[in-house]
Amino acid sequence: MNKREIAEIKKQFKKDNNAITRICGCYVDAEKQIKTTLKEAFFALSEEEIFKYYEIFKKTLSGGIGKNLHNLEYGVHDEGEDSAHALLMKLRADKLADDEVVDSFYNKVIENYDYGENYYIILIHSSYDVPGKASDNEEMFDASEEVYNHILCCICPVKLSEPGLSYNEATNHIEERPRDWWVQPPMTGFLFPAFDDRSTNIHGLLYFSKNPEELHYEFIDTCLGAPSPISFKAQKEAFQEVLTETLGEECDYEIVRQIHENLTEMAEEHKEDVIPFSLSKPEVKDLLEKSGVVAERLERFDQIYEEAAGENTSILVPAITGTGKFAVKTPDVDIKVNPDRLDLVETRIIEGRRFLLIAVEDNVEVNGMPVKMWEEKNA
């Protein structure tokens, strides 16, 4: 799913939309014991509850693709009769009306989701009547092409509110505030099936993780049954390993700077893409060639890449570039430079010592204070 398709589904979570047919919930304590469950028509809830749930649903479809949101694709061997995929298909087909199937999913989550504190599992079924689109990309609501039946799962931490004082209107006194268990924004979730090309794709799902580095691999493997994604951090580390192993002793400042400049230019060219910009193995090799890496150093590139990242793995450019700043770090000094002003930093050897030379213009600040870096002397 791309940004536009995700946004289209998120737009369904609003007051005047009645696509959600059923909601189920399961509150689990830190000892993995079920405390209470919820099973009813979504619009039987109060308006205040509905609004709060909408916020949770929207957050489960928020974040960067490849960072917080991951498109997971099922292979042929992932969709057997007794697979996790088959259970998701059953949940969807029954529209969460089969209590036994819903409880089976809860038990699977409780057994395999590693958290250690209280949490709330939410499941909804929704039917989105997908409008057609005219040639000018405007939606035609009277020309529906299909109904996208799907389930959304949200796993939310439940935490005890902070102690404090509050005003009691009934007694007209400031009193100790009662501590309650509050449902927090979701930390994990998924949308099944995927909504690809504005159509149902039962061979894929969209996975959400609030923390990009806590992907809950056991939950993905056992409860979703899909191949696990690679985290942002792991992608960056894989790219760094490819550079280190490929360049060896030739991993000098100028080559790394040129690689970063080329990556920044490529990212700028693709910043409006609805699909995150990534580099395949051949494209990473081409990047190194354009950045000045000699042919001899690329002889073992394919093997190095496959060992570091995997033969068919593409690496997201935002995972490599991060905030876009060009960072130079020594044990005692950190320097961050805007990518379009790398010309301000040079390498020099002065009197036998190695220096990073930074060209200083105007508006120099030290700890937030404007300072004068030199004295102008008369000739």
Helices and strands as residue ranges (DSSP letters): H 3-10, E 20-28, E 34-40, G 42-44, H 47-59, E 69-73, G 76-78, H 84-94, H 99-112, E 119-130, E 132-133, E 139-140, E 146-160, E 165-168, E 173-176, E 181-183, E 188-192, E 194-196, E 199-201, E 204-209, H 217-219, I 220-224, H 232-247, G 248-250, H 253-269, E 278-279, H 281-290, G 295-298, H 301-308, E 315-316, H 317-321, E 326-329, E 334-337, G 339-344, E 345-350, E 353-358, E 365-366, E 369-370
